[in-house]
Amino acid sequence: MNIAMIGSGYVGLVSGACLADFGHRVTCVDVDAQKVAALQSARIPIYEPGLDRLVADNVAADRLFFTTELASAVADAEVVFIAVGTPSRRGDGHADLSFVHAAARSIAGALKDFTVVVTKSTVPLGTGDDVERIMRETNPEADFAVASNPEFLREGAAIDDFKRPDRIVIGAQDERARTVMGEVYRPLYLNQAPILFTTRRTAEVIKYAANAFLATKITFINEVADLCEQAGADVQEVARGIGLDKRIGPKFLNAGPGYGGSCFPKDTLAFVKTAQDLGTPLRLVETTVAVNDQRKRAMARKVVAACGGSVRGKRIAIFGLTFKPNTDDMREAPSIAIIQALLDQGAQITAYDPEGMASARDYFAQIGYAQNAYDAAAEADCVVIVTEWNEFRSLDFERLKEIMATPVLVDLRNIYRPKDVERLGFAYASLGRPNGIE
């Protein structure tokens, strides 16, 4: 099939490359000419494991193309995906749909034969209706159907998520659209991926409800971790104990410094705002948003406590900047609030992240950036593990103790066992577990 992907950001690029790998002919459109030129040369603007090879292979096979010319891409397409950004709108927290609406107008003006127009971006309830209205106002003679096909990609594992999904959600009332979308995902029938056909509005709610539920699950275990610290219990054993219950499951039950990234923070906020507008407040989600925001700065207070009650003039090494490993995404990363709070209290910061330091410089020009973890830790009064990159899971503690000014480790991902680290002469603090620093 001929497919146009409007937007070549994270969702559009991963989805387009994967669809091309299924054998479709995919043209990714973006307004950024420099980005398009880079992609045409298989230079990837984001870090996602395996994406560079996937793009290069499909460009070489003449299945994946990049352009700034929306009209020609849409005119040749049987399916057009809208995968533009929907950031939080300044001032009220609603999703900013200006890019979606602009794409709808441009697509409408370029349509020729019957085309299925699909919202792939995360959009609030009723956006599909708005897209259809805008397109019909723009081009009353056009023959098209609007569908919703939300993405459920995890950064760092997006290719596998796309090719081996838990489910594919397609919201469409038009039978022609359902048939076409079934053909788009026909290659996944071999993997027996379930396809759930719903109405457009139902599909839009599914996406927000899924992200809100996962964010709530993360926030729940973080609050349980705080209780465990006061009670002398172990949150990791608690998480295992409740996660073995099949009704709950073990995923998203790792205590940490709070959720971040491009999805959970903006999607939970947008879900809350939509519900408030409809007069049906989602109080659990409202609390989740508030608790998560507070938690990030609370992690800075844990670092201050580990440093004896003050970090003024002290050197703090930050291990990990991105909101999760295997990505270079700094959006809403817990490290941002933690670093800012420590800077506010007079700390000197040196950070290291395998992939995120270029992006981090847009947030913090005033901190130091090291070439590796040990350079960051040199002369440090405290090391703080913020992101659980694999290379932080097997640190040389003898070397760290030798190069640090004071052997203090704050482990915000519970990578290490307290007794093991303390045996090596470190003062150690983690989340929701009994240890030597509280």
VEXDREN-2710 file (C-alpha; in Angstrom, 1 decimal):
% VEXDREN-2710
k/r/px/py/pz
1/MET/0.0/0.0/0.0
2/ASN/1.0/3.6/-0.5
3/ILE/1.1/5.4/2.9
4/ALA/1.9/9.0/3.8
5/MET/3.1/9.8/7.3
6/ILE/2.6/13.5/8.2
7/GLY/5.2/14.3/10.8
8/SER/8.7/12.7/11.1
9/GLY/9.1/13.0/14.9
10/TYR/9.4/10.0/17.2
11/VAL/6.0/8.5/16.5
12/GLY/6.0/9.2/12.8
13/LEU/9.5/8.1/12.1
14/VAL/9.3/4.8/14.0
15/SER/5.8/4.0/12.6
16/GLY/6.8/4.9/9.1
17/ALA/10.0/2.8/9.2
18/CYS/8.2/-0.2/10.6
19/LEU/5.3/0.0/8.1
20/ALA/7.9/0.2/5.3
21/ASP/9.6/-2.9/6.8
22/PHE/6.2/-4.6/6.4
23/GLY/6.5/-4.0/2.7
24/HIS/4.4/-0.9/2.3
25/ARG/5.6/2.2/0.4
26/VAL/5.8/4.9/3.0
27/THR/6.5/8.6/2.5
28/CYS/7.3/10.6/5.6
29/VAL/6.6/14.3/5.4
30/ASP/8.1/17.0/7.6
31/VAL/8.2/20.8/7.4
32/ASP/11.8/20.8/8.6
33/ALA/14.0/20.7/5.5
34/GLN/17.2/20.0/7.4
35/LYS/15.6/17.0/9.1
36/VAL/14.3/15.7/5.8
37/ALA/17.7/16.0/4.2
38/ALA/19.3/14.2/7.1
39/LEU/16.8/11.4/7.0
40/GLN/17.2/11.0/3.2
41/SER/20.8/10.2/4.0
42/ALA/19.7/7.8/6.8
43/ARG/21.0/10.2/9.6
44/ILE/18.6/9.8/12.5
45/PRO/17.8/12.9/14.7
46/ILE/16.7/10.8/17.7
47/TYR/18.3/7.9/19.6
48/GLU/16.2/4.7/19.4
49/PRO/17.9/1.3/19.4
50/GLY/17.8/-0.3/15.9
51/LEU/16.1/2.6/14.2
52/ASP/19.1/3.8/12.2
53/ARG/19.5/0.4/10.6
54/LEU/15.7/0.0/10.0
55/VAL/15.6/3.4/8.2
56/ALA/18.7/2.7/6.2
57/ASP/17.5/-0.7/5.0
58/ASN/14.1/0.5/3.9
59/VAL/15.5/3.7/2.2
60/ALA/17.9/1.4/0.3
61/ALA/15.0/-0.9/-0.6
62/ASP/13.0/2.0/-2.1
63/ARG/10.2/1.5/0.4
64/LEU/10.8/4.5/2.7
65/PHE/11.0/8.1/1.5
66/PHE/11.3/11.6/3.1
67/THR/10.0/14.9/1.7
68/THR/8.8/18.3/2.6
69/GLU/6.1/18.1/-0.2
70/LEU/2.9/17.1/1.6
71/ALA/0.6/17.5/-1.5
72/SER/2.4/15.0/-3.7
73/ALA/2.8/12.5/-0.8
74/VAL/-0.9/12.7/0.1
75/ALA/-2.1/12.6/-3.6
76/ASP/-0.4/9.2/-4.1
77/ALA/-1.5/7.7/-0.7
78/GLU/-4.3/5.3/0.1
79/VAL/-3.7/6.0/3.9
80/VAL/-2.5/9.2/5.4
81/PHE/-1.4/9.1/9.1
82/ILE/-1.3/12.3/11.1
83/ALA/1.7/12.0/13.5
84/VAL/2.4/15.6/14.5
85/GLY/3.1/16.9/18.0
86/THR/0.3/17.5/20.5
87/PRO/2.2/19.3/23.3
88/SER/0.5/20.7/26.4
89/ARG/-1.0/24.1/25.6
90/ARG/0.5/26.9/27.6
91/GLY/-1.7/28.3/30.3
92/ASP/-4.3/25.5/30.7
93/GLY/-2.7/22.1/30.2
94/HIS/-5.0/21.0/27.3
95/ALA/-3.4/19.3/24.3
96/ASP/-2.4/21.8/21.7
97/LEU/-4.1/20.6/18.5
98/SER/-2.9/23.4/16.2
99/PHE/-0.5/21.1/14.3
100/VAL/-3.2/18.4/13.9
101/HIS/-5.7/21.0/12.6
102/ALA/-3.2/22.4/10.2
103/ALA/-2.3/19.0/8.9
104/ALA/-6.0/18.2/8.4
105/ARG/-6.4/21.3/6.2
106/SER/-3.4/20.6/4.1
107/ILE/-4.4/16.9/3.6
108/ALA/-7.9/17.9/2.6
109/GLY/-6.6/20.1/-0.1
110/ALA/-4.4/17.4/-1.6
111/LEU/-6.8/14.4/-1.7
112/LYS/-7.6/12.7/-5.0
113/ASP/-9.2/9.3/-4.7
114/PHE/-10.8/7.7/-1.6
115/THR/-8.3/8.0/1.3
116/VAL/-8.3/7.0/4.9
117/VAL/-6.9/9.7/7.2
118/VAL/-5.7/8.4/10.5
119/THR/-4.9/10.3/13.7
120/LYS/-1.7/8.5/15.1
121/SER/-0.9/11.4/17.4
122/THR/-2.2/11.2/20.9
123/VAL/-5.3/13.4/20.8
124/PRO/-8.2/14.2/23.2
125/LEU/-11.7/12.9/22.9
126/GLY/-13.5/14.3/19.9
127/THR/-10.4/15.2/17.8
128/GLY/-11.4/12.8/15.0
129/ASP/-14.7/14.6/14.7
130/ASP/-12.8/18.0/14.5
131/VAL/-10.4/16.6/11.8
132/GLU/-13.4/15.4/9.8
133/ARG/-15.2/18.7/10.1
134/ILE/-12.1/20.7/9.1
135/MET/-11.4/18.5/6.1
136/ARG/-15.0/18.7/4.9
137/GLU/-15.0/22.5/5.3
138/THR/-11.7/22.7/3.4
139/ASN/-12.7/20.3/0.6
140/PRO/-16.4/19.4/0.4
141/GLU/-15.9/17.2/-2.6
142/ALA/-13.2/15.0/-1.2
143/ASP/-13.9/11.3/-0.6
144/PHE/-12.3/10.2/2.7
145/ALA/-12.9/8.6/6.0
146/VAL/-11.2/9.6/9.3
147/ALA/-10.0/6.9/11.7
148/SER/-8.1/6.8/15.0
149/ASN/-5.1/4.5/15.5
150/PRO/-3.3/5.4/18.7
151/GLU/0.2/4.3/19.3
152/PHE/1.5/2.4/22.3
153/LEU/5.2/2.7/21.8
154/ARG/7.7/2.7/24.6
155/GLU/10.8/4.7/24.0
156/GLY/13.8/2.4/24.0
157/ALA/11.7/-0.5/22.8
158/ALA/9.6/1.1/20.1
159/ILE/10.4/-1.1/17.1
160/ASP/9.6/-4.3/19.0
161/ASP/6.4/-2.7/20.4
162/PHE/5.3/-1.8/16.8
163/LYS/6.1/-5.2/15.4
164/ARG/4.9/-7.3/18.3
165/PRO/2.1/-5.2/19.8
166/ASP/-0.2/-6.3/22.7
167/ARG/-3.0/-5.0/20.6
168/ILE/-3.9/-2.7/17.7
169/VAL/-6.7/-0.2/18.4
170/ILE/-8.5/1.2/15.3
171/GLY/-11.4/3.6/15.8
172/ALA/-13.5/3.9/12.6
173/GLN/-17.2/4.0/11.8
174/ASP/-16.7/3.7/8.0
175/GLU/-16.5/0.1/6.8
176/ARG/-14.2/1.1/4.0
177/ALA/-11.8/2.5/6.5
178/ARG/-11.9/-0.7/8.6
179/THR/-11.1/-2.8/5.6
180/VAL/-8.2/-0.5/4.6
181/MET/-6.8/-0.4/8.1
182/GLY/-7.0/-4.2/8.3
183/GLU/-4.8/-4.4/5.2
184/VAL/-2.3/-1.9/6.7
185/TYR/-1.8/-4.3/9.7
186/ARG/-2.3/-7.6/7.8
187/PRO/1.5/-8.4/8.2
188/LEU/0.9/-8.6/12.0
189/TYR/-1.8/-11.3/11.6
190/LEU/1.1/-13.8/11.6
191/ASN/2.0/-12.6/15.1
192/GLN/-1.6/-13.0/16.1
193/ALA/-1.8/-9.4/17.3
194/PRO/-5.4/-8.7/18.3
195/ILE/-7.0/-5.9/16.4
196/LEU/-9.7/-4.1/18.4
197/PHE/-12.1/-2.1/16.2
198/THR/-14.0/0.6/18.0
199/THR/-15.6/4.0/17.4
200/ARG/-13.2/6.9/17.0
201/ARG/-14.1/8.4/20.4
202/THR/-13.6/5.1/22.1
203/ALA/-10.1/4.7/20.6
204/GLU/-9.2/8.2/21.7
205/VAL/-10.2/7.5/25.3
206/ILE/-8.4/4.1/25.2
207/LYS/-5.0/5.8/24.6
208/TYR/-5.4/8.4/27.4
209/ALA/-6.9/5.9/29.8
210/ALA/-4.0/3.4/29.3
211/ASN/-1.4/6.1/29.9
212/ALA/-3.2/7.5/32.9
213/PHE/-3.5/4.0/34.4
214/LEU/0.2/3.2/34.0
215/ALA/1.1/6.6/35.4
216/THR/-1.1/5.9/38.4
217/LYS/0.5/2.6/38.9
218/ILE/4.0/4.2/39.0
219/THR/2.8/6.8/41.4
220/PHE/1.2/4.3/43.7
221/ILE/4.3/2.2/44.1
222/ASN/6.3/5.4/44.7
223/GLU/4.0/6.3/47.6
224/VAL/4.2/2.8/48.9
225/ALA/8.0/3.2/48.8
226/ASP/7.7/6.2/51.1
227/LEU/5.6/4.2/53.5
228/CYS/8.1/1.3/53.5
229/GLU/11.0/3.6/54.4
230/GLN/9.1/4.7/57.5
231/ALA/8.0/1.2/58.4
232/GLY/11.3/-0.6/57.8
233/ALA/9.8/-2.7/55.0
234/ASP/11.2/-3.4/51.5
235/VAL/9.3/-1.9/48.6
236/GLN/10.9/-4.3/46.1
237/GLU/9.6/-7.3/48.0
238/VAL/6.2/-5.6/48.3
239/ALA/6.1/-4.9/44.5
240/ARG/7.0/-8.5/43.8
241/GLY/4.4/-9.7/46.3
242/ILE/1.6/-7.7/44.7
243/GLY/2.9/-8.1/41.2
244/LEU/2.6/-11.9/41.3
245/ASP/-1.2/-11.3/41.5
246/LYS/-2.3/-11.7/37.9
247/ARG/-4.9/-9.0/38.4
248/ILE/-2.1/-6.5/39.1
249/GLY/1.0/-7.8/37.2
250/PRO/4.6/-6.8/37.8
251/LYS/5.2/-4.1/35.2
252/PHE/5.4/-0.4/36.2
253/LEU/5.9/-1.4/39.9
254/ASN/9.5/-0.2/40.2
255/ALA/9.9/2.6/42.7
256/GLY/11.8/5.6/41.3
257/PRO/12.0/9.4/41.2
258/GLY/8.7/9.8/39.3
259/TYR/7.6/9.4/35.7
260/GLY/8.6/11.7/32.9
261/GLY/9.0/11.7/29.1
262/SER/6.9/12.9/26.2
263/CYS/3.7/11.0/27.0
264/PHE/2.7/10.4/30.6
265/PRO/3.1/14.0/31.9
266/LYS/1.2/15.7/29.0
267/ASP/-1.3/12.9/28.5
268/THR/-2.4/12.7/32.1
269/LEU/-2.8/16.5/32.3
270/ALA/-4.8/16.6/29.0
271/PHE/-7.0/13.7/30.2
272/VAL/-7.7/15.6/33.5
273/LYS/-8.6/18.8/31.6
274/THR/-10.9/17.0/29.2
275/ALA/-12.7/15.3/32.1
276/GLN/-13.1/18.6/33.9
277/ASP/-14.6/20.2/30.8
278/LEU/-17.1/17.4/30.6
279/GLY/-18.0/17.8/34.3
280/THR/-16.6/14.3/35.2
281/PRO/-13.4/14.9/37.1
282/LEU/-10.9/12.1/37.2
283/ARG/-9.8/12.6/40.8
284/LEU/-7.4/9.7/40.9
285/VAL/-5.6/11.0/37.9
286/GLU/-5.6/14.6/39.3
287/THR/-3.8/13.3/42.4
288/THR/-1.4/11.2/40.3
289/VAL/-0.3/14.4/38.4
290/ALA/0.1/16.3/41.7
291/VAL/2.0/13.6/43.6
292/ASN/4.4/12.9/40.6
293/ASP/5.3/16.6/40.3
294/GLN/6.0/16.8/44.1
295/ARG/8.1/13.6/44.1
296/LYS/10.8/14.9/41.8
297/ARG/11.8/17.7/44.1
298/ALA/11.4/15.3/47.1
299/MET/14.2/13.3/45.5
300/ALA/16.5/16.3/45.8
301/ARG/15.7/16.5/49.5
302/LYS/16.8/12.9/49.8
303/VAL/20.2/13.8/48.3
304/VAL/20.5/16.8/50.7
305/ALA/19.8/14.4/53.6
306/ALA/22.4/12.0/52.4
307/CYS/24.9/14.8/52.3
308/GLY/24.4/15.7/56.0
309/GLY/21.6/18.2/55.6
310/SER/23.3/20.7/53.2
311/VAL/24.7/20.5/49.7
312/ARG/26.0/24.1/49.6
313/GLY/29.4/24.1/48.0
314/LYS/29.4/20.3/47.6
315/ARG/30.1/18.5/44.3
316/ILE/27.2/16.2/43.2
317/ALA/27.6/13.7/40.4
318/ILE/24.5/12.9/38.5
319/PHE/24.4/9.5/36.7
320/GLY/21.7/9.5/34.1
321/LEU/19.8/12.5/32.7
322/THR/17.2/11.1/30.3
323/PHE/13.7/10.1/31.7
324/LYS/14.5/6.5/31.0
325/PRO/17.4/4.4/29.5
326/ASN/17.8/3.7/25.8
327/THR/16.6/7.1/24.7
328/ASP/18.0/10.6/24.4
329/ASP/14.7/12.2/25.5
330/MET/14.9/14.7/28.2
331/ARG/11.3/15.9/28.2
332/GLU/9.9/16.1/31.7
333/ALA/12.8/13.9/33.0
334/PRO/13.1/13.7/36.8
335/SER/16.7/14.8/36.5
336/ILE/15.6/18.3/35.5
337/ALA/13.7/19.0/38.8
338/ILE/16.3/17.2/40.9
339/ILE/19.3/19.2/39.4
340/GLN/17.5/22.5/39.6
341/ALA/16.6/21.9/43.3
342/LEU/20.2/21.0/44.1
343/LEU/21.5/24.1/42.2
344/ASP/19.0/26.2/44.1
345/GLN/20.6/25.0/47.3
346/GLY/24.2/25.8/46.2
347/ALA/25.4/22.4/44.9
348/GLN/28.0/22.1/42.1
349/ILE/26.7/19.5/39.5
350/THR/28.6/17.3/37.1
351/ALA/26.5/14.9/35.0
352/TYR/27.0/12.0/32.7
353/ASP/24.5/10.2/30.5
354/PRO/25.3/7.9/27.6
355/GLU/22.9/9.6/25.1
356/GLY/21.2/12.5/26.8
357/MET/23.9/15.2/27.4
358/ALA/23.4/17.1/24.1
359/SER/19.7/17.5/24.9
360/ALA/20.5/18.3/28.6
361/ARG/22.6/21.3/27.6
362/ASP/19.3/22.9/26.4
363/TYR/18.1/22.8/30.0
364/PHE/21.4/23.3/32.0
365/ALA/24.3/25.2/30.5
366/GLN/25.7/26.0/33.9
367/ILE/26.6/22.4/35.0
368/GLY/29.5/20.2/34.1
369/TYR/29.3/17.3/31.7
370/ALA/31.7/14.4/31.9
371/GLN/32.9/11.8/29.3
372/ASN/32.1/8.9/31.6
373/ALA/30.7/8.0/35.0
374/TYR/34.1/8.0/36.7
375/ASP/35.0/11.5/35.4
376/ALA/31.7/12.7/36.7
377/ALA/32.4/11.2/40.1
378/ALA/35.9/12.6/40.5
379/GLU/36.1/14.6/43.8
380/ALA/32.4/14.3/44.2
381/ASP/30.8/14.4/47.7
382/CYS/27.9/12.3/46.4
383/VAL/26.9/10.2/43.4
384/VAL/23.2/10.1/42.5
385/ILE/21.8/7.4/40.1
386/VAL/18.8/9.0/38.4
387/THR/18.4/6.9/35.2
388/GLU/19.1/3.1/35.2
389/TRP/21.3/2.8/32.2
390/ASN/22.9/-0.6/32.1
391/GLU/26.4/0.7/32.5
392/PHE/25.5/2.0/36.0
393/ARG/24.5/-1.6/37.1
394/SER/28.1/-2.8/37.4
395/LEU/30.0/0.2/38.8
396/ASP/33.6/-0.4/40.1
397/PHE/33.0/0.7/43.7
398/GLU/36.7/0.4/44.7
399/ARG/37.5/2.9/41.9
400/LEU/34.6/5.2/42.9
401/LYS/35.7/5.2/46.6
402/GLU/39.2/6.1/45.5
403/ILE/38.3/9.1/43.3
404/MET/35.4/10.5/45.3
405/ALA/35.8/13.1/48.1
406/THR/33.2/11.3/50.2
407/PRO/31.8/7.9/49.4
408/VAL/28.1/8.6/49.4
409/LEU/25.7/7.0/46.9
410/VAL/22.0/7.9/46.5
411/ASP/20.4/5.2/44.3
412/LEU/17.0/6.5/43.0
413/ARG/16.5/3.3/41.0
414/ASN/17.3/0.7/43.6
415/ILE/19.9/-0.9/41.4
416/TYR/22.1/-2.1/44.2
417/ARG/21.6/-4.1/47.4
418/PRO/22.1/-1.8/50.5
419/LYS/24.3/-4.3/52.4
420/ASP/26.6/-4.9/49.4
421/VAL/27.3/-1.2/49.0
422/GLU/27.6/-0.4/52.6
423/ARG/30.0/-3.3/53.0
424/LEU/32.3/-1.6/50.5
425/GLY/32.4/1.5/52.8
426/PHE/29.8/3.7/51.2
427/ALA/27.0/5.5/52.9
428/TYR/24.0/4.4/50.8
429/ALA/20.4/5.6/50.3
430/SER/17.7/4.1/48.1
431/LEU/14.0/4.1/47.9
432/GLY/11.6/2.2/50.1
433/ARG/14.3/0.0/51.7
434/PRO/16.0/-0.1/55.0
435/ASN/19.5/1.3/54.7
436/GLY/22.0/3.5/56.5
437/ILE/20.9/6.9/55.4
438/GLU/17.4/8.3/56.1
END
